[in-house]
Amino acid sequence: MYKLGCCSRPGGLPITLQGLWTADGVMPPWSGDYHLDMNVQESYWPVYTSNHLGAGEPLYETFSACLPRWREECRSFFGFGGIWSGCAIAPDGSHVHGYHGVEFWPGNAAWLAHHYWLHWLYSRDEQFLDDRALPMLRGAMQTYMGLLEEGDDGRLHIPLGYSPEWGEGSVSRYAPDPTCDLALIRWLGASLIEATDLLGLNDADRPRWQETLDLLADYPVGGGGLQVTARDPLFESHRHHSHLMAIHPLGVLNIEQGDEERALIGTSLTRLIQMGTGRWTGWSWPWASLIASRAGLGNMAAEMLRQYRAFVTPNTFHINGDPRVFGLSHARYSPMTLEAGFCAATAIMEMLLQSWGGVIRVFPTIPDSWGDAYFEDLRAEGAFLVSALLGDGEVRWLRIASEAGEPCRLHNPWPGAEVVVEGGGKRIGMVGDRLVWATKPDAEYLVFPAGREPSAAELAPELPERGPERRNWFGVRRVPRF
């Protein structure tokens, strides 16, 4: 989070692959540019839950200014309206360099648009939604609608596409209906309809958005769950989890949709592990942790982060490859990029607090080894700031501060018990798996199980003392000797 603050400040440029930390006298790896097929997105994942929304401002300022260029390039390259950014770009949105698979991928700009949507979800800033988010979402959806074609089955398909980094850009991996694209289209269409409804806009493209959602092809699914494309199952180790984007970050496939969806997510994660981590690079592990968290697998989420530590060097920076011959990855190269550390921070927060779908969930995927935990003022969708205490594996209380006065939706941390919500001038009791109540702007609500009101000491827990042996795990100050 310190690194994030160093290289993403209002008025400055967004985080590049190496940010401020490049070697003197040499070109940084991959030209130190912006990669929109994962790196930029992972780098900005932690700004929302960590309650550092201002750190995202350079992202929106810089890339919103690129829209005129990307509209022109879409029409020039594809021959229809929309936006096409390419993958490897400079701050002005111009192309730098990259292999054709990811450069042609229309999902680069669409995935970037997801960050604009996240800012809206966590801030509830309607002006931002109208001025910044909608132009990016509209352009990305227009591009996909230009690419979709009706098949013999009457459904809309991507006739030829590419899933990022699958086969290292080989033309042999181009195929119909990449799962990641179908997920992005579903998210874009649903979000655009929701946004225009909320803003009261009568958008001329709305009927086409709905028609696209109604006719869009299903995700390609096989014995191993979600496939990479309609032709290719996940048949080898693959570092880029783009075929699981529907689970995380998009959330358009989730475990609360039903038994069938839960089973599909479980099968897909089983296949991911069965194919092994040999071709993963460092940033693959924290993303896998996030996907595991969305699947409700706390132990897997924690184990992915534990394994990720092998890719953190003594100077605190992440390297892409595993320098140990007996390690987790076949990759031996060691270029430094920043996104994995940001992704790991997000993965830790995801174990403490989730709010996808507008529902607050505290300590949703903690591993068995976590008995006590505490967090303060993490941000949830709906512009809520949440604090909570876990003691001996049980949630003791949570405090929810409402910035925007939105209805609060909470997954009950005490199943079957009556819950007290105190705040906004009221004290009410509620029961059920999902607790919903109206909030007032700038009001704060204390939530606890009936009959177990927290003490003053519980409401102000003391941070544990950590001796020197428990500090500076990755720093060069203390070098371990064996």
Residue pairs with C-beta under 8 A, 6 or more apart in sequence:
1 46
1 50
1 52
1 345
3 19
3 338
3 341
3 342
4 15
4 43
4 46
4 47
4 52
4 55
4 342
4 345
5 52
5 55
6 19
6 20
7 15
7 16
7 19
7 20
7 338
8 14
8 15
8 43
8 44
8 47
8 55
8 56
8 57
8 58
8 59
9 55
9 58
10 54
10 57
10 58
10 61
11 57
11 58
12 58
13 58
13 62
13 91
14 34
14 40
14 43
14 44
14 58
14 59
14 62
14 63
14 91
15 40
15 43
15 44
15 58
15 338
15 342
16 32
16 33
16 34
17 28
17 29
17 30
17 32
17 33
17 34
17 35
17 39
17 337
17 338
17 339
18 28
18 29
18 32
18 336
18 337
18 338
19 338
21 317
21 336
21 338
22 28
22 32
29 335
29 336
29 337
30 88
30 97
30 335
30 337
31 88
31 96
31 97
33 88
33 89
33 90
33 96
33 97
34 40
34 88
34 89
34 90
34 91
35 87
35 88
35 98
35 102
36 85
36 86
36 87
36 88
36 89
36 108
36 109
36 111
36 112
37 87
37 102
37 105
37 107
37 108
37 111
37 164
37 165
37 240
37 242
38 164
38 165
38 240
38 242
38 283
38 339
39 283
39 337
39 339
40 59
40 112
40 339
41 111
41 112
41 114
41 115
41 249
42 283
42 286
42 287
42 339
42 340
42 342
42 343
42 346
43 338
43 339
43 342
43 343
44 55
44 56
44 59
44 115
44 342
45 249
45 290
45 342
45 343
45 346
46 52
46 342
46 343
46 345
46 346
46 349
47 53
47 55
47 56
48 56
48 118
48 119
48 121
48 122
48 379
49 122
49 346
49 349
49 350
49 353
49 355
49 378
49 379
49 380
50 345
50 349
50 378
50 379
51 377
51 378
51 379
51 385
53 119
53 122
53 123
53 379
56 115
56 119
59 115
60 115
60 116
60 119
60 128
60 132
62 91
63 93
63 112
63 136
64 132
64 135
64 136
65 92
65 93
66 85
66 89
66 92
66 93
67 83
67 135
67 136
67 139
69 92
69 93
69 94
70 83
70 84
70 85
70 93
70 109
70 139
71 81
71 82
71 83
71 139
73 84
73 85
73 86
74 80
74 81
74 82
74 83
74 84
74 139
74 143
75 81
75 82
77 84
78 84
78 143
78 146
78 147
80 142
80 143
80 146
81 142
81 146
82 106
82 139
82 140
82 141
82 142
82 143
82 144
82 145
82 146
83 109
83 136
83 139
83 140
83 142
83 143
84 106
84 109
84 143
85 93
85 108
85 109
85 112
86 95
86 98
86 103
86 108
87 98
87 102
87 103
87 105
87 108
87 164
88 95
88 96
88 97
88 98
88 102
88 103
89 95
89 96
90 96
95 103
99 168
99 169
100 169
100 171
101 162
101 164
101 165
101 166
101 167
101 168
101 169
101 170
101 173
101 174
102 108
102 162
102 164
102 165
102 169
104 162
105 161
105 162
105 164
106 140
106 143
106 144
106 147
106 161
106 181
107 164
107 180
107 181
107 184
107 242
109 136
109 139
109 140
109 143
110 140
110 141
110 143
110 144
110 184
110 188
111 184
111 245
112 136
113 133
113 136
113 137
113 139
113 140
113 188
114 184
114 187
114 249
114 250
116 128
116 132
116 133
116 136
116 137
117 133
117 137
117 191
119 125
119 128
119 132
119 133
120 128
120 129
120 133
120 195
121 358
121 381
121 382
122 379
122 380
122 381
122 382
122 383
123 383
124 382
124 383
124 403
124 404
124 406
126 198
126 199
129 195
129 198
129 199
130 199
133 195
134 192
134 195
134 196
134 199
137 188
137 191
137 192
137 195
138 192
138 203
138 205
140 184
140 188
141 185
141 188
141 189
141 192
141 205
141 209
141 212
142 205
144 158
144 181
144 184
144 185
144 188
144 212
145 208
145 212
147 158
147 159
147 161
148 156
148 157
148 158
148 185
148 212
148 216
149 156
149 157
149 158
149 159
150 156
150 157
150 215
151 157
151 217
153 217
154 215
155 215
155 216
155 217
155 218
156 212
156 215
156 216
156 217
157 176
157 177
157 217
157 230
158 176
158 177
158 178
158 181
158 182
159 176
160 174
160 175
160 176
161 174
161 175
161 176
161 177
161 178
161 181
161 229
162 169
162 173
162 174
162 175
162 178
163 173
163 178
163 179
163 180
163 228
163 229
163 240
163 242
163 243
164 180
164 240
164 242
165 238
165 239
165 240
165 242
166 173
166 228
166 229
166 232
166 238
166 240
166 242
167 173
173 229
173 232
175 229
175 230
175 231
175 232
176 229
176 230
176 231
177 217
177 220
177 229
177 230
178 228
178 229
178 242
178 243
179 219
179 220
179 226
179 227
179 228
179 229
179 242
179 243
179 245
179 246
180 242
180 243
180 245
180 246
182 216
182 217
182 218
182 219
182 246
183 219
183 245
183 246
183 250
183 252
183 253
184 245
184 250
185 212
185 213
185 216
186 213
186 216
186 246
186 250
186 252
187 250
187 251
187 252
188 209
189 209
189 210
189 212
189 213
189 216
190 213
190 252
192 203
192 205
192 206
192 209
193 206
193 209
193 210
195 201
196 202
196 203
196 206
217 230
219 226
219 227
219 246
219 253
220 226
220 227
220 229
220 230
220 231
221 227
221 264
222 233
223 233
223 267
224 233
224 234
224 267
224 268
224 270
224 271
224 274
225 264
225 265
225 266
225 267
225 268
225 269
225 270
225 271
226 234
226 243
226 244
226 246
226 264
226 268
227 233
227 234
227 243
228 234
228 238
228 242
228 243
233 271
234 243
234 271
234 272
234 275
235 275
236 275
236 279
237 275
237 276
237 277
237 278
237 279
237 280
238 275
238 279
238 280
239 279
239 280
239 281
239 283
239 284
240 284
241 272
241 284
241 287
241 288
241 291
243 268
244 268
244 269
244 272
244 291
246 252
246 253
247 253
247 254
247 265
247 268
247 291
247 294
247 295
248 287
248 290
248 291
248 293
248 294
249 290
251 294
251 356
251 357
253 261
253 264
253 265
254 261
254 265
254 294
254 356
254 357
255 261
255 262
255 265
255 294
255 295
255 296
256 357
265 294
265 295
266 295
269 291
269 292
269 295
269 297
269 300
272 288
272 291
277 284
277 285
277 307
277 328
277 329
278 329
278 330
279 329
279 330
279 331
280 328
280 329
280 331
281 311
281 320
281 321
281 329
281 331
282 308
282 311
282 312
282 318
282 319
282 320
282 321
282 322
282 329
282 340
283 318
283 320
283 337
283 339
283 340
283 343
285 304
285 305
285 307
285 308
285 311
285 340
285 344
286 304
286 305
286 308
286 340
286 343
286 344
286 346
286 347
287 343
287 347
288 304
289 300
289 301
289 302
289 304
289 305
289 308
289 344
289 347
289 350
290 301
290 343
290 346
290 347
290 350
292 298
292 300
292 301
292 304
292 365
293 301
293 347
293 350
293 351
293 354
293 364
293 365
294 350
294 354
294 356
296 364
296 365
297 365
298 351
298 364
298 365
298 366
298 367
298 368
298 370
299 367
299 368
301 347
301 350
301 351
301 365
301 367
302 351
302 366
302 367
302 369
302 370
303 367
304 347
305 344
305 347
305 348
307 328
308 340
308 344
309 474
310 322
310 324
310 327
310 328
311 318
311 319
311 320
311 321
311 322
311 340
312 318
312 341
312 474
313 319
313 336
313 474
314 474
314 475
314 476
314 479
315 474
315 476
316 341
316 474
316 475
317 336
317 338
317 341
318 336
318 337
318 338
318 339
318 340
318 341
319 334
319 335
319 336
320 331
320 333
320 334
320 335
320 336
320 337
321 329
321 331
321 332
321 333
321 334
321 335
322 328
322 329
322 331
322 332
323 332
323 334
349 375
349 378
350 365
351 363
351 364
351 365
351 366
351 367
351 370
352 362
352 363
352 366
352 373
352 375
352 378
352 388
353 360
353 361
353 362
353 363
353 364
353 375
353 378
353 380
353 386
353 388
354 360
354 361
354 364
354 365
355 361
355 380
355 381
355 382
355 384
356 381
357 381
358 381
358 382
358 409
359 409
359 410
359 411
359 434
360 380
360 381
360 382
360 384
360 386
360 400
360 408
360 409
360 410
360 411
361 411
362 386
362 388
362 395
362 398
362 411
362 413
363 373
363 388
363 390
363 395
363 413
364 411
366 373
366 390
370 390
370 393
371 390
371 391
371 392
371 393
372 390
372 391
372 392
373 389
373 390
374 387
374 388
374 389
374 390
374 461
375 386
375 387
375 388
376 387
377 385
377 386
377 387
377 401
378 385
378 386
378 387
379 385
379 386
380 386
380 400
382 402
382 404
382 406
382 407
382 408
382 409
383 402
383 403
383 404
383 406
384 400
384 401
384 402
384 403
384 406
384 408
385 400
385 401
385 403
386 398
386 399
386 400
386 401
387 398
387 399
388 395
388 396
388 397
388 398
388 399
389 395
389 396
389 397
389 398
389 454
389 458
389 461
390 396
391 458
395 413
395 414
396 448
396 452
396 454
396 458
397 446
397 447
397 448
397 454
397 458
397 459
398 410
398 413
398 446
398 447
398 448
399 444
399 445
399 446
399 447
399 459
400 408
400 410
400 423
400 439
400 444
400 445
400 447
401 442
401 443
401 444
401 445
402 408
402 439
402 440
402 441
402 442
402 443
402 444
402 445
403 441
403 442
404 441
405 439
405 440
405 441
405 443
406 439
407 436
407 437
407 438
407 439
408 435
408 436
408 437
408 438
408 439
408 445
409 434
409 435
409 436
410 434
410 435
410 436
410 447
411 433
411 434
411 435
412 419
412 432
412 433
412 434
412 435
414 449
415 433
417 431
417 449
417 450
418 429
418 430
418 431
418 449
418 450
419 429
419 430
419 431
419 435
419 447
419 448
419 449
419 450
420 427
420 428
420 429
420 447
420 448
420 449
420 450
420 453
421 427
421 428
421 429
421 430
421 435
421 437
421 445
421 446
421 447
422 428
422 445
422 446
422 447
423 443
423 444
423 445
423 446
424 439
424 440
424 443
424 445
428 437
429 450
430 437
435 447
437 445
439 445
446 454
448 454
468 478
472 478
